[in-house]
Amino acid sequence: MKIGISQPTFLPWSGYIALIDYVDEFIFLDDVQFEKRSWHQRNYIKLQNKKFLLTVPVFSKNNRFQKIRETNINYKINYVKKHIDTITHAYSKSEYFKKYSKDIFNIYDQNEEYIVNLNLKLIKYFCNILEIKTKIDFSSNLDTNNKNENLIVEICKKKKCIDYISTIGAKKYLKNEKLFFNNNIKLNFYQFSYKEYNQIGKNFIENLSFLDLLFNLGADSINYLRDNFKIIDE
């Protein structure tokens, strides 16, 4: 069985959704430490031909060691209206904006208490419209006791996984790759290549939120994800 494991990020990049599509089961690391000013709470869209950072405000003062699933959204800052207005300004003229924006804005309007719930609802929505049927689970359900590579291996063993798929960018953080081999787990890395697509505006920009791909390609986004996802042979 192939599994992917990642923290639930806000409006994740296309390679994240491509990984969920590729594996048999995807585990959300929801009980690891929240990282302020990270992908947990922000991501880029394209606005006026430039990268623009959307950020969800959270309560983090005196909560240095809080977990992702414990992190509250700060509604004292009216970020919902700002995000909706900004996304509308950025993508209202894109081909598939009208088809998907209402559902996405409805998720925003549900005013989830925790950042993890907002992130998960958006990710699940993206998967549903692309008919991605990958099984999902949460690290908080698995009674884990380790950190870093040991945590990944522990989850793989609990899931009876023989193939773990990780982004190539994570390779520099995996200091003990032999740990996987010693536990009979094949460690695989993937790359996601951003081939240019019909993106609204000028100057094609890569590494944006999946939102950009969806508004520009619609349901055909699934083919783009699969065409640009590649396991690296080492």
RAURJO-V961227 format. One record per pair of residues at least 24 apart in sequence whose ideal C-beta (glycine too) atoms are under 10 Angstrom apart, sorted by the first residue. I is the first residue (numbers start at 1). J is the second residue. D is the distance in whole Angstrom. If there is no record, write none. Layout:
BEGIN
I/J/D, I/J/D
END
This chain:
BEGIN
1/25/7, 1/135/10, 1/156/9, 1/159/7, 1/160/7, 1/161/5, 1/162/6, 1/163/7, 1/164/10, 2/26/10, 2/134/10, 2/161/7, 2/162/8, 2/163/4, 2/164/8, 2/165/6, 2/186/9, 2/188/8, 2/231/10, 3/27/6, 3/134/10, 3/135/9, 3/137/9, 3/152/10, 3/155/8, 3/156/7, 3/159/6, 3/160/10, 3/161/5, 3/162/9, 3/163/7, 3/164/6, 3/165/7, 3/185/10, 4/28/10, 4/134/8, 4/161/10, 4/163/10, 4/164/8, 4/165/5, 4/166/7, 4/167/9, 4/188/10, 4/190/9, 5/29/6, 5/137/10, 5/139/8, 5/151/9, 5/152/6, 5/155/6, 5/156/8, 5/159/9, 5/161/9, 5/164/7, 5/165/9, 5/166/8, 5/170/10, 6/39/10, 6/123/10, 6/166/9, 6/167/8, 6/170/9, 7/31/10, 7/32/6, 7/33/10, 7/34/9, 7/35/8, 7/38/9, 7/39/8, 7/40/6, 7/68/6, 7/116/9, 7/119/9, 7/139/9, 8/39/10, 8/40/8, 8/68/7, 8/69/9, 8/115/8, 8/116/5, 8/117/9, 8/118/9, 8/119/4, 8/120/5, 8/122/9, 8/123/7, 8/138/9, 9/38/8, 9/39/4, 9/40/6, 9/41/9, 9/42/9, 9/43/7, 9/68/10, 9/115/10, 9/119/6, 9/122/10, 9/123/8, 9/209/9, 10/38/9, 10/39/7, 10/40/7, 10/41/5, 10/42/6, 10/43/5, 10/54/8, 10/55/8, 10/56/6, 10/115/7, 10/116/10, 10/118/7, 10/119/5, 10/122/7, 10/123/9, 10/209/8, 11/39/9, 11/42/8, 11/43/4, 11/44/9, 11/45/8, 11/54/7, 11/56/9, 11/83/9, 11/87/9, 11/104/9, 11/118/10, 11/119/8, 11/122/6, 11/123/9, 11/126/9, 11/208/9, 11/209/4, 11/210/7, 11/211/5, 11/212/9, 12/39/7, 12/43/7, 12/119/8, 12/122/8, 12/123/7, 12/126/8, 12/209/7, 12/210/6, 12/211/9, 13/39/8, 13/43/7, 13/44/8, 13/167/10, 13/192/8, 13/194/9, 13/206/9, 13/207/6, 13/208/7, 13/209/6, 13/210/6, 13/211/10, 13/212/9, 13/213/9, 14/126/10, 14/192/7, 14/194/8, 14/197/10, 14/206/9, 14/207/9, 14/208/8, 14/209/8, 14/210/5, 14/211/10, 14/212/8, 14/213/5, 14/214/9, 14/221/8, 14/224/8, 14/225/6, 14/228/8, 14/229/9, 15/167/7, 15/168/10, 15/169/9, 15/190/8, 15/191/8, 15/192/3, 15/193/9, 15/194/9, 15/207/9, 15/210/9, 15/225/8, 15/228/8, 15/229/7, 16/43/10, 16/123/8, 16/126/9, 16/167/8, 16/192/9, 16/209/9, 16/210/7, 16/225/10, 17/123/8, 17/126/6, 17/127/7, 17/130/7, 17/132/8, 17/192/10, 17/210/5, 17/213/8, 17/214/9, 17/221/8, 17/222/9, 17/225/6, 17/229/10, 18/132/10, 18/190/8, 18/192/6, 18/210/9, 18/221/10, 18/222/9, 18/224/9, 18/225/4, 18/226/7, 18/227/9, 18/228/7, 18/229/4, 18/230/10, 19/134/9, 19/165/6, 19/166/9, 19/167/7, 19/190/7, 19/192/8, 19/225/9, 19/229/7, 20/123/8, 20/124/10, 20/126/9, 20/127/6, 20/130/9, 20/132/6, 20/134/5, 20/136/8, 20/225/9, 21/127/8, 21/130/7, 21/131/10, 21/132/5, 21/133/9, 21/134/7, 21/222/7, 21/225/6, 21/226/7, 21/229/8, 22/132/10, 22/134/8, 22/165/7, 22/188/10, 22/190/7, 22/225/9, 22/226/8, 22/229/6, 22/231/8, 23/134/6, 23/135/9, 23/161/9, 23/163/8, 23/164/9, 23/165/6, 23/188/10, 23/190/10, 24/134/7, 24/135/7, 24/159/9, 24/161/9, 24/163/9, 24/165/10, 25/134/7, 25/135/4, 25/136/7, 25/137/7, 25/159/6, 25/161/8, 26/123/9, 26/127/9, 26/132/9, 26/134/5, 26/135/7, 26/136/5, 26/137/8, 26/165/10, 27/135/10, 27/136/7, 27/137/5, 27/138/7, 27/139/6, 27/141/9, 27/142/8, 27/152/9, 27/155/6, 27/156/9, 27/158/9, 27/159/7, 27/161/9, 28/68/9, 28/69/9, 28/116/8, 28/119/9, 28/120/7, 28/123/8, 28/136/7, 28/137/7, 28/138/5, 28/139/7, 28/140/9, 28/141/10, 29/67/10, 29/68/7, 29/69/10, 29/138/8, 29/139/5, 29/140/9, 29/144/9, 29/151/8, 29/152/9, 29/155/8, 30/67/7, 30/68/5, 30/69/4, 30/70/9, 30/114/10, 30/116/5, 30/117/10, 30/119/9, 30/120/8, 30/137/10, 30/138/5, 30/139/6, 30/140/5, 30/141/9, 31/67/5, 31/68/7, 31/69/6, 31/70/9, 31/116/9, 31/138/8, 31/139/5, 31/140/4, 31/141/9, 31/142/9, 31/144/8, 31/151/10, 32/67/6, 32/68/6, 32/69/9, 32/139/7, 32/140/10, 32/144/10, 32/147/8, 32/148/10, 32/151/8, 33/64/9, 33/65/6, 33/66/7, 33/67/6, 33/68/8, 33/70/10, 33/71/10, 33/147/10, 34/58/8, 34/60/7, 34/63/8, 34/64/9, 34/65/9, 34/66/5, 34/67/6, 34/68/5, 34/69/9, 34/70/7, 34/71/4, 34/115/8, 34/116/9, 35/60/10, 35/68/9, 35/71/10, 36/60/5, 36/61/10, 36/63/9, 36/64/9, 36/66/10, 36/71/9, 38/68/10, 39/119/9, 39/209/10, 40/68/6, 40/71/8, 40/115/6, 40/116/8, 40/119/8, 41/68/10, 41/71/8, 41/73/9, 41/79/10, 41/115/6, 41/118/9, 41/119/9, 42/209/10, 43/119/10, 43/207/10, 43/208/8, 43/209/4, 43/210/9, 43/211/8, 43/212/10, 44/205/8, 44/207/7, 44/208/5, 44/209/6, 44/211/9, 44/212/8, 45/83/9, 45/86/8, 45/87/7, 45/90/5, 45/91/8, 45/205/9, 45/208/6, 45/209/6, 45/211/6, 45/212/6, 45/215/9, 46/90/6, 46/91/8, 46/94/10, 46/199/7, 46/200/7, 46/201/6, 46/202/10, 46/203/9, 46/204/9, 46/205/5, 46/208/6, 46/209/9, 46/211/9, 46/212/6, 46/215/10, 46/216/9, 47/86/7, 47/87/9, 47/89/7, 47/90/4, 47/91/9, 47/201/9, 48/89/8, 48/90/8, 48/201/8, 48/202/10, 49/199/10, 49/200/9, 49/201/5, 49/202/5, 49/203/5, 49/204/10, 49/205/8, 50/201/9, 50/203/8, 50/205/8, 51/205/6, 51/206/10, 51/207/8, 51/208/7, 52/86/7, 52/87/10, 52/89/10, 52/90/7, 52/208/9, 54/79/8, 54/82/9, 54/83/6, 54/86/7, 54/87/8, 54/90/10, 54/209/8, 54/211/9, 55/79/7, 55/82/10, 55/83/9, 56/80/9, 56/83/8, 56/108/10, 56/112/10, 56/115/6, 56/118/7, 56/119/9, 57/82/10, 57/115/10, 58/114/9, 58/115/6, 59/115/10, 67/116/9, 67/139/10, 67/140/8, 68/114/8, 68/115/7, 68/116/5, 68/119/8, 68/139/10, 68/140/9, 69/114/6, 69/115/9, 69/116/5, 69/117/8, 69/120/10, 69/138/8, 69/139/9, 69/140/6, 70/114/7, 70/115/9, 70/116/8, 71/113/10, 71/114/6, 71/115/5, 71/116/7, 72/112/10, 72/113/6, 72/114/6, 72/115/8, 73/111/8, 73/112/7, 73/113/7, 73/114/7, 73/115/6, 73/116/10, 73/117/9, 73/118/7, 74/115/10, 75/111/7, 75/112/10, 75/113/9, 79/108/9, 80/105/9, 80/108/5, 80/109/7, 80/110/10, 80/111/7, 80/118/10, 81/108/9, 81/109/10, 83/108/6, 84/108/6, 84/109/8, 87/209/10, 87/211/7, 87/215/9, 90/200/8, 90/201/9, 90/211/9, 90/212/9, 90/215/9, 91/200/7, 91/201/10, 91/211/8, 91/212/8, 91/214/9, 91/215/4, 91/216/8, 92/200/9, 92/215/9, 93/200/6, 93/201/9, 93/215/10, 94/198/9, 94/199/8, 94/200/4, 94/201/9, 94/211/10, 94/212/8, 94/214/9, 94/215/4, 94/216/5, 94/217/9, 94/218/9, 95/198/8, 95/200/8, 95/215/7, 95/216/7, 95/217/8, 95/218/7, 96/213/10, 96/214/7, 96/215/5, 96/216/7, 96/217/7, 96/218/4, 96/219/8, 96/220/9, 96/221/9, 97/200/9, 97/214/9, 97/215/5, 97/216/9, 97/218/10, 98/215/10, 99/129/9, 99/214/9, 99/215/9, 99/218/6, 99/219/9, 100/125/9, 100/126/9, 100/129/7, 100/211/9, 100/214/6, 100/215/7, 100/218/8, 100/219/10, 101/211/10, 101/214/10, 101/215/8, 103/128/10, 103/129/8, 104/211/8, 104/214/9, 104/215/9, 116/140/10, 122/209/9, 122/210/9, 122/211/9, 123/210/9, 125/214/10, 126/209/10, 126/210/6, 126/211/9, 126/213/10, 126/214/7, 126/221/9, 127/222/10, 129/214/8, 129/218/9, 129/219/7, 129/221/9, 129/222/9, 130/210/10, 130/214/9, 130/218/10, 130/219/7, 130/220/10, 130/221/6, 130/222/4, 130/223/10, 130/225/8, 131/219/9, 131/222/7, 132/222/7, 132/225/9, 135/159/10, 148/173/8, 148/174/8, 148/175/8, 148/176/9, 148/179/10, 149/173/8, 149/174/6, 149/175/7, 149/176/5, 149/177/8, 149/178/10, 149/179/5, 149/180/8, 149/187/10, 150/176/8, 150/179/7, 150/183/10, 152/179/9, 152/180/8, 152/185/9, 152/187/9, 153/179/6, 153/180/6, 153/182/9, 153/183/5, 153/185/6, 153/187/10, 154/183/9, 156/180/8, 156/183/7, 156/184/9, 156/185/5, 156/186/10, 156/187/9, 157/183/6, 157/184/9, 157/185/8, 161/185/6, 161/186/9, 162/186/6, 163/187/9, 163/188/6, 163/231/10, 164/188/7, 164/189/10, 165/189/8, 165/190/6, 165/229/10, 165/231/7, 166/190/7, 167/191/8, 167/192/8, 168/192/9, 168/230/10, 168/232/6, 168/234/10, 171/232/9, 171/234/10, 187/234/9, 188/231/6, 188/232/8, 188/233/9, 188/234/9, 189/230/10, 189/231/7, 189/232/5, 189/233/10, 189/234/7, 190/229/6, 190/230/6, 190/231/5, 190/232/6, 191/228/9, 191/229/8, 191/230/5, 191/231/8, 191/232/6, 192/225/8, 192/228/5, 192/229/6, 192/230/8, 193/227/9, 193/228/5, 193/229/8, 193/230/7, 194/224/9, 194/228/7, 195/224/8, 195/227/7, 195/228/6, 197/221/9, 197/224/6, 197/228/10
END
